[in-house]
Amino acid sequence: MSEVRLAAESRTEFGKGAARRTRRAGKIPAVLYGHGSDPKHLALPALEFARVVREHGQNAVLTLDVDSKSELALTKTVTTHPIKNYIEHVDLLLVKRGEKVSVEVPVVLTGEPASGTLVTQGLTTITIEVEALHIPDQVELSIDGTTAGTQVLAAQVRLPQGATLATDPDTLVVAVNAAPTAEQLEGDTGEAPAEAAESDEA
């Protein structure tokens, strides 16, 4: 994942009213914390940060230029307005080069299972610990040619070099089962009306 540089400003006003004023000025209220330091209240450029999230995902690593200093930060939480869909607030975690961080990454299935099967994905993300500047956008899991009865646990997901699994290794990620036949589907839909008819007669 590439590093992104953003100019940030320190915030001296707090509370809902101050946050609204920050957003009206085209900026996003943010808090930078970590490494035992006091939280820093910042304002991020809204358009630039939205583009970063769109292009690099929610685990984007930022180089923040603030108060004539550069800080390396991991995007930890992005709070979006539930209706208007703009970014309301961002929590950032201070990181150091070479430091490992715990992040959730999407699990993307690739390939096609054997015919006559039905794939159920029980886990769409897994948590890994990885060096802050080498966070993957996603991890891929091939289900190509898998047959009915196949189960893939978190421990079996191939991780990028240097990453370790933080999710419970016994968690079920994918199950491949036999797809129901047309007769079974017809049977499922045919029984209910018959029962309903019997209850009507009674």
Disulfide bonds with the S-S distance in Angstrom:
none
